[in-house]
Amino acid sequence: MIGRAPIRRTMKYLESGLLKFQPEVRVLTVNYNINQKASVGAYEFQFWHFPQIKYRNPALQLLKFKNMTPTPFIQLLFINGDKMIIDVHGKSKVEIHNHLLETFCETEQEMAETIKWNPGAFGYHCSRWCICELPGQVPCPSFVIRNNKTRQVSEEEAVD
């Protein structure tokens, strides 16, 4: 693997991210300055956590703005048009991560509850394992006993 910190591109690293934002959050921007001591935490946060955030939140737009502000901050834009600005002046990447996790992210219990009660969800941690469990759906081939011979059905038998 080549490049700066290639571990950021591994599946194990991407899946280990904890920041799963609420569906109301649509855009996350990080504003920082290069070579400014107060912006080190914001830079490190976007460097290490942006790949994980993008992996866990595919519908979330992530932007970074360099050298466009006198002080570093994070801005969140919500689906209803509201904005929230978080001052990250002098904060470390861990402090920023924990603040976002506690304030704007879904808890594991909320995510499991949403998946469990969604009627379109099937599989582990869901109310149904397979779509064949719903009435009116075609059963799974493992539950249907069929003989090896195929036979032609006449029109009279099909109507009955």
C-alpha angles and dihedrals in degrees: 000000000000135000134053113325097346090187087081089073097055121105092230091057094045093050092049093067115116101195107104103159125213113263091248091069110087107163133029120189127186117201118193143145126238115236093017117124093214091055098054094097093049091049093048091046093055092041096053105026106036093080091050093046092050091048093051096038110039093169094052117099114222123199134175126198118197125201095353101110137051092226131029119252143157120229125199122197118201132209093253092055098260121137131209124193121201119198110224098173107151095351123134124238090253092054091049092047093049093047092052091044094053097040111035108016132092117246120238089250092055092048093049091047092050093050094044097054098038105109091210094057121095133175135039117012091010132112091247132038097204139011089241088076091071117090114256096025125119109262122243115268090240091065098045118083111214132174121231094244120085117209133196114246116216122223092251092056092046092055093051 
